Amino acid sequence: MAFMGIAMMYLAIIISLLGISTFICFSCFVASWIIMLVKRSKSSGEGKIKQPWYVILLRVLGIFFSLPLIFTAVFVIFAVVSSAVDKQTNLPRAVMSYDYELSEKILKKGADPDIRDKNGMTLLMCLNDRKSFVSTNNNSVYDYDYSDDKTEADEKDIKMMKLLLDYGADINAKKTDCGDETQHKLSEYKNDTIEGYNSIYASSVHPCGNTPLIYAVRERSPEIVRFLTENGAQINITNSCGFTPFLMCADSRSDDDGGYEIISILIDKGADINAVTNFKQDINFILIRGNDKKTKMEELIHKEVFS
């Protein structure tokens, strides 16, 4: 609110200054015009009339006070033209606003379907994580659209993801690492204790190395997960912390939010039920530390483990 108040104050100041400049500019030119008109009427037939110094001064002042208006007009024209060009060439803007036809038009011109944002996210990742795309050029933010119900959102996202994949988007691209490798591995034991945050109890929230599928098993419906697995997503790919989609789903979902259906899809597609994270966490450990809303998931997993 304070920022908006300051912004409105500056806007009011700028508008006031432009208003004053416009008034002075107009007054100077009108005054000089009236003076010369009167002089011509009094000196008709005497040939060319020399401009007095004060008329020249008025016109110079008029030109000077017109400069802010000229600069403002140039800025507005530039902004309008830039916005029009950006709208026709900016793939993230088109994708995140679900302008399918424009997105395809931009992709046909050679736009990179794997363009990354400031946080190292591709468009496929943003759609599956339901997060905004933050431009690396000017920090422009293109928000994910939460206005639709889940079924409509799935349909729109699948259509847009299919378009990106048709033009070569990497379905197995990984989110850019944070550069701190200590965040991705088990902390060392010292004096029979684990120092640091990354003990065996480390959670799965660290996003480095996440793929569209790993984001989908955390955030999206079984339909989205099925779409990705049927279009080339690697089932046993790991993020930087060693979480596979299977382990990520077991750690972050439950029976009543699509977890059971997603686990079933992953197992059917060949998920490695013996996978272990970088923090030495296997499926049994993850299920034990989870909530009590994973009964069906646990039964299915245990059936696979002991079958």
N, C-alpha and C positions, 0 to 999 in steps of 0.2 A: 504493500500500500504506500509506503514511504517513497519507493522508487517511482511509482506511478504519479505520485504527487509532485515530485521533482521534475519528472518528464513533462507533465502538464504545465508546470510553471515555466520551463524553458520554451515550450511550444507557444505559450501565451506571449512571452517576451519577443520571440522571433516574429510572430504575427503582428505584434504591435510595432516593431521596428520596420517591418515591411509596409505596414499601413502608413507610418510616418514618412518613409521614403517615397512611397507612391504619391502622397499628398504634396510633398515638397516638389517632387519632380513635375507633377502635373501643374502645380501653381506657377513654377518658374517658366515652363514652356508657354502656358496660357498668358502669363503676364507679358512675356517678351513678344508674343504674337499680337496682343492688344496694343502694346506700345508702338510696334512697327505699323500696325494698321492705322492708328491715329496719325502717325507721322506721314504716312503715304496720302491719307485723305487731306492733310494740310499742305502737302507739297506736290499736289497733282500737276503733272506736266513739267516738273523740274528734273526729270530723268531719274537715274539710280540714286537711291537714298542711302547714305552711309549709316551703318549701324552704330549707335552710341555705345560707349564702353559698358554701361550698365545693362544693356540688352545682351551683349556678349557674355557678361558675367552671369546673367540669369540663365542663359543657355548652357554655359559651362556647369553651373550648379545643377541644372536639370539633368545633364548627362551624368554628372557625378552621382546624384541620388537615384539615377536609373540603374546603376551598376548592380545593386543588390537584387533588383527585379530581374535583370538579365541573368545573373548567376543562378537565381532560384528557378527561372524558367529552364535554363540549360540542365540544372540538376534534376528537375522533374521529368524533362524529356528523356534524359539519360536513364533515370530509374524506370520509366515506363518501357523504354526500348530494351533495357537489360532484363527486366522482368519477363517481357514477351519472348526474348531469345532464350532465357533460362527455362521458361516453361516448355519450350520446344526441344530443349537439349538435355535437361536435367532428369536423368533416369530415376534416382532416388525419389525425387519429388513426384514423378508420374506414378511410380510403383506404390509408394505409401499413400497416395491419394486414390489408388485403384483405377487409374485411367488406363485401361487395358490397351485401347487402340493407340494412344500416344506412346505408351511404353514399348509396344511392338515397333512403332515407327522409329523411335530412338534406338532401339536394339538393332534394327535393320541398317542403321547408319554406322554401326560398329561400336556402340557404347559397351563398356565392360560390364557384364552381368554380375561379376564378382567384386565390384567396387566396394571398398571398405570405408566405414565411417571412422570418426575420431576414436571410438572405443574398440576398433578392430573387428567390427561386426560387418558381415555381408548382408545383402538384402534378404537372402533366404533365412539367415539367422534372426534378423529383426522380425520377420513375419512369424517365425516359429516361437520366438521368445516374447512376441507381442510388445516389442520395445521400439522406441523412436530411433530413426536414423539421424545421426548428428554429423553434418558435413565437415570434412577436414579443411575446406577452403575458407568458409566464412562462419562456421559454427551454426549454420542454419539447422533448425530442428524440424524434421518431417515426422509427425506423430503417427503412431499406429491407431487405426480407427476402431474404437471400442463400441461404436453406436449400434452395431448389429447384434442379433442374438447369436448364440454359438454355432447354430447350424448354418446361418447365412455367412458368418465369418469364415467358417471352414470352407464353404463353397467358393467364396471370393479369394481366400488365400490359396486354395488348391489351384484355382484357375491362374492366378498370378505366378505361383511357383512353377507350374507347368510351362508357362511362357518363358520364364527365366531359364529353366532347364533345357527347353528347346533351343535356346540361343547360347548354350554352353556353360551355364552356371555350375559350379562345383558343389555337388550335393554333400561332399565329404570335407569341405573346407573347414578349418578350425579357427576359432577365435584367437586373435593375436595374444601371445603370452604377455604377462605383466613384466617379465624380465627378472623376477625374484624367484629363483629356483627353490629357495628354502620353503616357499609356500606350497610346493608341489610334492614334497617328500616327508617321510616320517622324521621327526626330530630325534636327535641322538640321545641315548640314555647316559645320564651322569648321576652317580650316587644313587643308583637304583630308581631314579625318577626320570620322567621325560621332560626335557626343557623345551619351552616354546609351545605355540598354539597347536602345531600339527602333530598331535598324538594319535593313537589308534581311534580316539573319539572324534577326530576331525569330521566335519560335515561335508556335504557334497555341494555346497553353495558356491565354492570358488569356480569362476566361469572360464578360466584360461583353458584353451584347447577344446572348448565345447563345439560340437557340430550341430547342424540343423536338427538332426535326429535326437541328439542328447537334449537340446532345448525343447523339442517336441514332447519327449517322454516326461519332462518336468511340467510343461505348461499346457499342452494341447490335448485334443480328443483322440480316441483310438483311430478315427478316420484319417486324421492328419498323419499319425504314425504309420498307418498302413500304406498311405500314399507314398511316403518317403521310402519305406522298405521295399516297395514295389518299383521304385524308380532309381535304384542304385545305391541307396544309403547302406554303408557298411554296418552290419549288426554288432560286431564286436570291436568296433573302433573305440579308443579310449581318449579321454581328455588329459590334460597335463597332470592331473592328480590320479590318473589310473581308473577313473570311473567309466565303465561301459554303459551303454543305454540300459542294459538289464539291471545293473547295480544302481544306476541313477533312478530308475523307476521304482525299484524296491525301497529306496531310501526316501523318496519324495512323494510317492502316491499312496492311495489307500483303496479299499474295495469300492467305496461309494463315489469316487471321483474319476473312474475310468482306469484305475490301476490294474485291476484284474484283467480287463480286456487287453490292455497294452502289454502286460506281462505275457499273456497268451500269444499275442502276435509275435513278440520277440522270440519266445521259445519255439514257435512254429517255424520261424525264419532261421533258426540255428543259433540262438544266443548261447554263449558259453556260461553255463551255470556254475562253473568252477573258477570264474574270474576273481581276481583279488586286486584291490586298489593299492596305490603306493603306500598307504597307511596300514597295510596288512589286514584290511577288512574284507572278509568273504561274505557270501550271501547270508549265511547263518548269523554272523555277527550283526549285519545290517538289519535283519529281521528282528533279532532279539532287542536291539536298542530302539526299534520303531514303536509306533503306537499300537493300540489294540484294535484298530480298524482294518487289519490286513489279514483277516482269517482266511478268506478265499484265496488270496494271493499266496499265503504261506502253505495252504494245502496243495495248491497246484505246484509250487516250487518243490516242496518236499516229495511230492509224487514223482517229479522228474529226477530229483537227487537220488532217491532210493529205488527207482524203477530198474 
